[in-house]
Amino acid sequence: IRDLFKFLQCRDRDAMTACGLSVAQCYSLEAIGTQEQLTLNELADSLYITPSTASRTIEELVRKELVERCQDPDDRRAVSLTLTAQGQALFKALRQHLIERQLGILEQIDPGSRRDVLMALQKLFQAVKDPACCAVPLVWMPPPTSDNVQNAEGMSVRPQRSSRRARKHTPTTR
């Protein structure tokens, strides 16, 4: 699964960046194009990113004249995101490209097995979306080095050393 995800991410990145956008910008363009209109918070939720990250991504798409922000007449705090004509054209081209690639992948699978593969992928997607799926805490403790000691919590820390200046002014007894 890990190798499949990494391979698809790298291949998607190569295809997406060919049009001069980052992967995040392409995903944002695709999300807005699919829904036709989104708020910044809806975009962030759909991409599983923070609103501030979504805002930075959208700022670039606005600068590139692919997305426009429109203030909601009913809620002055809300901003709707829509694609410009140029953004729509790029969205359609990217979508067509991705569909053709997916069809190419499915054509490599025996026609009798395609439905089973698609159902298994849907089940995998649902399992990955389950919050309990990845609720396994990372347990890691760096190995101690000669310069590090462990504190009460078991974390490796570098001992405090007094600077030369501090030692110089420290009174000494003889």
LINSUL-V771213 format. One record per backbone hydrogen bond with DSSP energy under -1.0 kcal/mol. CO is the residue of the C=O (numbers start at 1). NH is the residue of the N-H. Records with the same first field share a line. If there is no record, write none. Layout:
CO = NH / NH
//
This chain:
1 = 5
2 = 6
3 = 7
4 = 8
5 = 9
6 = 10
7 = 11
8 = 12
9 = 13
10 = 14
11 = 15
12 = 16
13 = 17
16 = 19
17 = 20
22 = 26
23 = 27
24 = 28
25 = 29
26 = 30
27 = 31
28 = 32
29 = 33
30 = 34
31 = 35
32 = 36
38 = 81
39 = 43
40 = 44
41 = 45
42 = 46
43 = 47
44 = 49
50 = 54
51 = 55
52 = 56
53 = 57
54 = 58
55 = 59
56 = 60
57 = 61
58 = 62
59 = 63
60 = 64
61 = 66 / 67
62 = 65
66 = 84
68 = 82
70 = 80
75 = 78
78 = 72
80 = 70
81 = 38
82 = 68
84 = 88
85 = 89
86 = 90
87 = 91
88 = 92
89 = 93
90 = 94
91 = 95
92 = 96
93 = 97
94 = 98
95 = 99
96 = 100
97 = 101
98 = 102
99 = 103
100 = 104
101 = 105
102 = 106
103 = 107
105 = 108
106 = 109
110 = 113 / 114
113 = 117
114 = 118
115 = 119
116 = 120
117 = 121
118 = 122
119 = 123
120 = 124
121 = 125
122 = 126
123 = 127
124 = 128
125 = 129
130 = 133
132 = 135
149 = 157
151 = 154
155 = 151
157 = 149
163 = 167
164 = 168
165 = 169
//
